[in-house]
Amino acid sequence: MGTGLLVFFLAFSLNTRLSFGDDTISANKSLSGDRTIVSAGGYFELGFYAPGNASKYYICMWYKKVSNKTVAWVANRESAVSDHRSSQLKIIDGNLVLLNERNLQVWSTNQSSTTSNSVVAVLGDNGNLVLREGSKSNSTEPIWQSFDHPADTWFPGAKISYNWVTKTHQRLTSWKNSEDPAPGLFSLSLDANKSEYLIMRNGTQVFWNSGPWNGEIFSSVPEMRKTYNYNFSFTNNTNESYFTYSVYNPSIISRFIMDISGQVKQVTWMENSKEWILFWTQPKQQCEVYDFCGAFGTCNDNAQEACSCLKGFIPRSDSDWKLNDHSGGCVRNSQLHCGTSGAANKERDRFLEYPNMNLPENPQTVAVGSEAECESSCLGNCSCTAYAYDSNNCSIWSGDLVNVKQLSGNGNGESLYIKLAASEFSSSKNNKGIIIGAVAGSIVVIALLGVVSVVFWRRQRRSVGSTKAVEGSLIAFGYRDLQHATKNFSEKLGGGGFGSVFKGTLPDSTVVAVKKLESIIQGEKQFRTEVSTIGTIQHVNLVRLRGFCSEGNRKLLVYDYMQNGSLDSHLFHEKDENVLDWKTRYQIALGTARGLAYLHEKCRDCIIHCDIKPENILLDAEFCSKVADFGLAKLMGREFSRVLTTMRGTRGYLAPEWISGVPITSKADVFSYGMMLFEVVSGRRNSEHTEEGKQKFFPTWAANVVIEGGDVLDLLDPRLDKNADAGELRRICRVACWCIQDDENHRPTMGQVVQILEGILDVNPPPVPRSLQVFVDSQEHIVFFTESSSGQSSEPRSNTSTASSQAKSTAPSTDAKP
């Protein structure tokens, strides 16, 4: 019995040592060692913590309900303590103060001193640590609050502000690296010159801005919308200007962070997968962050690791690079010889060519008459580290090379020549770069290689079976080769506004789909460049482009063949056999959304498809959906809008902005996708005519069922006998209604659609798009689909009651959101 009591006593002592069990630090309580305080609802916890493998301790606040400990706020970012057991966080003279192991003050709230013993620090469920008079109401103005001193996380209810009186910013600042919460280089703040802008900086250099605030969203950040998850607001008065936001669903753990990558990110915690899921990020590409890789580092968005050192250089600090801190940049392996007079030829500094580069910052222009003189001016200048020559313009760089970027294979970059010590080149014959010096000999070699390449390329074009001319990763086919492969284009698979598609078989027995393009106006070089760009885009939900043909006016594209054809062939047929079940339809909708999200948000340049419809969604042997014809809008050039509006069967998918003539954005694809979702649900065209000359329009009926809380199973393809997950069906119908909103700013992005369909985000009931009401009002003879309990079409109902009930729902409420 005595032993049991001792064990119980020790366990009780350990438990009380680990946590106070409340949310308050008062005059007679202090934090030390492993003790913590927890907010009343159990959302946040505060105590000593050493991030990563560091041995330094900080007063940190983390998410209590997130199993993977995630720090959201740090008090003593610049003054860590080494021994948390002998350090204390306590109330002294009305301030919250951190004393280190030597009892020295290293951090304080630093407010006017008071002898009051009633001052307490309270941790709120909103993530705000508040210092206030304990005897006063929580609604009174706090003495001090952590919301006024943010770290890298922007909490709901907190501000990003500029104080016009004190001329000071309240900004988010990144950590130094993944284990050091000290203030890093990157910050998000309000632009004091344009108060309705958010800006990001690397030190003092601004490299991104949000665009102007229009009362609901920033022009450059459509994801931060009032109608989706968050309610953002802007306040401007004589004392300060600030942005703040609130969340519609507080049960979702989501946060905005100024990341160590130099990007602001919004992430959501998924407990099932035990990870933070990225929702959106700005800037979208890592290399858009100014000087992310440091001096003599080069950034490449297409590489597995964005940062690498230029040849002849190594990271200044390997440990920092491993923690994703590249700010120290790179240093030389070998020092330059500097100067050429009296030095043996083998000791002279040389130049290595880096083709297709975005040139560094701060070039100096030098007046020269040739590239050789440009090279010579840099070689004879000890401070010169690189040069570039283009169209009789010579630029040189002195000192560090800053903000160097490697562009993709088809980018419009320039050649940069880096000065290196001779020892960096094993020999002149085994040099991966171009050594400037023996100019005449190089010209001869290059000329010979050019002749050989031309002959080789011409031979390759003669045969598609044995030898294939390669352009990047694409095959350049001859027209006769494709004629033969398709048996003179005899087996037509389909067609549309872009042209007709034919089945073909290559000499190696590979089955392909060959599209003959119409109305292409580009020249040979431009066509090859654009097609090569499309060919580099790879995603599981995008049809793979194998190659192309460009001979005069003959322009063809060669794709992988999809065994199960296009989605429309499975939706719009009358036979009941081989009907797509609901699970397959849902995965097709999700896969299509993923493909579009990749085109819109993950490619170097946003690719707008402009013609989303079931005919352009192909299905492989496993019924995995593949978006086809992506990138063809760009190939069609200015003629595309004319071709699109005349394409048969496409008008029903066109967003209102096509008609109004405003610039087309990726939200046009979102609208078309929403219209297609209705057809995935119903298994028939959205708009159909009856034998009586009346018109049936499915989206109007579907929107009313969704909004009025009707049975969504009534909307399902009758051939499925209501065999579907009602929750998934309701979710997909709500998404469809949000996608076809008249105002493109009210439509979600495709990335958001993906997360809704994956179940990561909830979706609220949408308003009825006004265009559906206009459609009803403009029809003299219109009926709506209705279903009896047996799943068979019943008598059509009059449009009078529907239009009346719909009119009540046309105007979105102020808090409408997906």
CORFENZI-V130548 format. One line per field, one symbol per residue. phi: phi as a letter, one per 30 degrees, with the letter a starting at -180 (. if undefined). psi: psi as a letter, one per 40 degrees, with the letter a starting at -180 (. if undefined). burial: I if it has 16 or more other ideal C-beta (glycine too) atoms within 10 Angstrom, else O. Layout:
# CORFENZI-V130548
phi=???
psi=???
burial=???
This chain:
# CORFENZI-V130548
phi=.dddddddddddddddddadibcbccdcbbcaicdbcbdecidbbbadacdhcdcccbdccbddccdcebdcabdcdcbdccbddccbcbdbhibdbccddcicdcaadhcedbcdccdbcbccddiccccadddcdddddddabdedbdccccdejdccbbcddchbccbdbdddadbbdeecdcbbbddddbdcbcbcbcicddbabdiddcjbbddcbdddcddbibcdbbbbbdcabacbabcdbddddbbcbcdddicdbcbbdcddchadcdcabbddceddddhdcidicbcbdcddcdcbddejbbedbdddddciccddibbddbdddijbdicdedcddbbcdcdhcddddidcdbdbcaddddddddddcdddcabbbahiccbbbcidccidbcddecdccbdcccdbdeddcdaddbcdccddldddddddddddddddddddddddddbcdcbbdcciccccddddddeddchhhccdclaaddkccbdbbdediddbccccdbidcddedddddddddddddbadcbddddaabbbiddbbbccddcdcicdddcdcbddddhddddedddddddddddddddddccdececcdiadaedcccbddciddbdcididedddiddddddddcddicedcddeddddidedbdddddddddddeeddddibddcbcdddidccbdedddddddddidddddddeddchhdaddddddddddeedddcdddddcddddddeeddddidcdbdecddedddddddddcdbbbbdbbdddjcdcddcdddddddddddcdddddcdad
psi=ddddddddddddddddddideaeihadeiihibeiiihidefdiihaiihibeieiiihihihdehdhhhhdihcgdegiidhedeiihihhfeihihhaeefiheiiefihiieheehihhhieeehhhhihdeiideihidiiddegibehhiheiihihhddefiihihhiidaeeheihadhihihhddgefiiiiihbehheiieiiheediidegedgidegdihiihhhaddihiiiiiidgeehhiihigieeeihihihhhddefihhhdiihidhdeehhfdeaheiihheeidhdhiiiheiihdhdddddefhedeaiiidhiidhieheiideeiiihhhhifihiiifihhhhieidddddddddehdeheiiihhfehhhihiaihhfhhhiidfifaihhhhhiideehdidefhdahhhcgddddddddddddddddddddddedheddhhhhgbeihhiidddddddefffdghdaiaddaihiiihideehhihhhhiifheiiddddddddddddehhidfhhhhdaihghbehhiihiihhdeaiddeddfieieifhhidddddddddddddddddddeeidhhhhdefhiddehihadefhihhieieddddeadedddddeehheddeehiddddeeihhaeedddddddddddddddeiidhihideeihhhddddddddddefahdedeihdeeffgihddddddddddddddfidhdeeiiiddddddddeediihihiihhddddddddehdghiihihideeihahiiieddddddddeedhiidfii.
burial=OOOOOOOOOOOOOOOOOOOIOOIOIIOOIIIIIOIIIIIOOOIIIIIIIIIOOOOIIIIIIIIIOIOOOIIIIIIIIOIIIOOIOOIIIIIOOIIIIIIIOOOOOIIIIOOOOOOOOOIIIIIIOIIIIIIIOOOOOOOOOIIIIIIOOIIIIIIIOIIIIIOOOOOOIIIIIIIIIOIIIIIIIIIIIIIOOOIIIIIIIIOOOOIIIIIOIOOIIIOOIIIIIIIIIIIIOIOOOOOIIIIIIOOIOOOOIIIIIIIIIIIIIIIIIOOOOOOIOOIIIIIOIIIIIIIIIIIIIIIIOOOOOIIIIIOIIOIIIOOIIOIIIIIOIIOIOOOIIOOOOOOOOOOOIIIIIIOIIIIIOOIOOIOIOOIOOIIOIIIOIOOIIIIIIOOOOIIIIOOIIIIIIIIIOIIOIIOIIIIIIIOIIOOOOOOOIIIIOOOOOOOOOOOOOOOOOOOOOOOIIOOIOOOIIOIOOIIIIIOOIIOIIIOOIOOOIIOIIIIOIIIIOIOOOOOIIIIIIOOIOIOOOOIIOIIIIIIIIOIOIIIOIIIIIIOOOOIIIIIIIIOIOIIIOIIOOOOOOOOIOIOIIIIIIIIIIIIIIIIIIOIIOOIIIIIIIIIIIIIOOOIIIIIIIIIIIIIIOOOIOOIIOOIOOIOIIIIIIIOOOOOIIIIIIIIIIIIIIIIIIIIIIIOOOOOOOOOIIIIIIIIIIIIOOOOIIIIIIIIIOIOIOOOIIIIIIIIIIIIIIIOIIIIIIIIIIIIIIOOIIOIOIIIIIIIIIOIIOOOOOIIIIOIOOOOOOOOOOOIOOIIOOIOOIOOIOOOIII
